[in-house]
Amino acid sequence: MNKHGKNTPVDVPKWDIALEALISDEYRRLQRPLSIGDFRRLGQAHKIRFHDIMATVYQLVRYGKWRHEARDEQGRPVDEQALQGLYDHGRLDEDAAERLAVSWAPR
């Protein structure tokens, strides 16, 4: 409640803020965009399910906090529509993401 006794709306992030902090720290530590391998390693090191991490990353991209990019097998950039197609209801197609060498970084 605010000082006038009324409820005020609070912006609640649509992602896990603890996972956001974890991956942001890893990005700062490595000083480069993160890969699927980085997220897998973080999950194993911290006993966190890979898909939980990637669901958070998906939300961060969706809400413009992080960006993703990739290149196809010939080294050409992959367009945004194709990148969005890697996610099915917030779950990442890992094989396709690895094949396209997708990377993620904060905006």
C-alpha positions in Angstrom: 0.0 0.0 0.0 1.1 3.5 -0.7 1.0 6.4 1.8 -2.6 7.0 0.9 -3.7 3.5 1.8 -4.2 2.4 -1.7 -2.7 -0.6 -3.5 -0.2 0.3 -6.1 0.7 -2.0 -8.9 4.2 -3.6 -8.7 6.0 -4.6 -11.9 6.9 -8.3 -11.4 9.5 -9.7 -13.8 8.2 -12.4 -16.1 11.4 -14.4 -15.5 13.4 -15.9 -12.6 15.5 -13.0 -11.3 17.9 -15.4 -9.5 18.7 -17.1 -12.8 18.9 -13.7 -14.5 21.6 -12.7 -11.9 23.4 -16.0 -12.4 23.7 -15.7 -16.2 24.4 -12.0 -16.0 27.3 -12.7 -13.7 28.6 -15.4 -16.0 28.4 -13.0 -19.0 30.4 -10.4 -17.0 32.9 -13.0 -15.9 33.5 -14.4 -19.5 33.2 -11.0 -21.2 31.5 -12.6 -24.3 28.1 -13.8 -25.4 27.0 -17.1 -23.8 26.4 -20.3 -25.6 24.3 -23.4 -24.9 27.4 -25.0 -23.5 27.8 -22.2 -21.0 24.2 -22.6 -19.9 24.6 -26.4 -19.5 27.8 -25.9 -17.5 26.0 -23.4 -15.2 23.1 -25.8 -14.7 25.4 -28.6 -13.8 27.5 -26.5 -11.5 24.5 -25.1 -9.6 22.2 -28.1 -9.9 19.7 -26.2 -12.0 17.7 -27.7 -14.8 18.9 -26.6 -18.2 15.4 -25.9 -19.4 14.7 -23.7 -16.4 17.7 -21.6 -17.3 16.7 -21.5 -21.0 13.1 -20.5 -20.1 14.5 -17.5 -18.2 16.8 -16.7 -21.2 13.8 -16.9 -23.5 11.8 -14.5 -21.4 14.8 -12.1 -21.2 15.0 -12.1 -25.0 11.2 -11.8 -25.4 11.1 -8.7 -23.1 14.1 -7.0 -24.7 16.6 -7.4 -21.8 18.9 -9.9 -23.7 19.5 -10.5 -27.4 20.3 -13.6 -29.3 22.1 -14.1 -32.6 23.1 -17.0 -34.8 24.7 -18.0 -38.1 23.8 -20.8 -40.3 26.1 -23.6 -41.5 27.4 -21.2 -44.3 28.2 -18.5 -41.8 25.3 -16.2 -42.8 23.3 -14.4 -40.1 20.0 -16.1 -39.2 17.0 -13.7 -39.2 14.9 -13.0 -36.1 12.0 -15.0 -37.4 14.1 -18.1 -37.7 15.6 -17.5 -34.2 12.1 -17.2 -32.7 11.3 -20.5 -34.4 13.9 -22.2 -32.2 11.5 -21.8 -29.2 8.4 -23.9 -28.8 6.3 -22.6 -25.9 9.4 -21.2 -24.3 11.4 -24.4 -24.7 14.5 -24.3 -26.9 15.2 -26.7 -29.7 18.7 -27.5 -28.4 19.9 -29.4 -31.5 18.9 -26.5 -33.8 20.4 -23.9 -31.5 23.7 -25.8 -31.4 23.7 -26.3 -35.2 23.2 -22.5 -35.6 25.7 -21.6 -32.9 23.2 -19.3 -31.2 24.7 -17.0 -28.6 23.0 -14.7 -26.0 24.1 -11.4 -24.4 22.5 -8.6 -22.5 21.3 -5.6 -24.5 
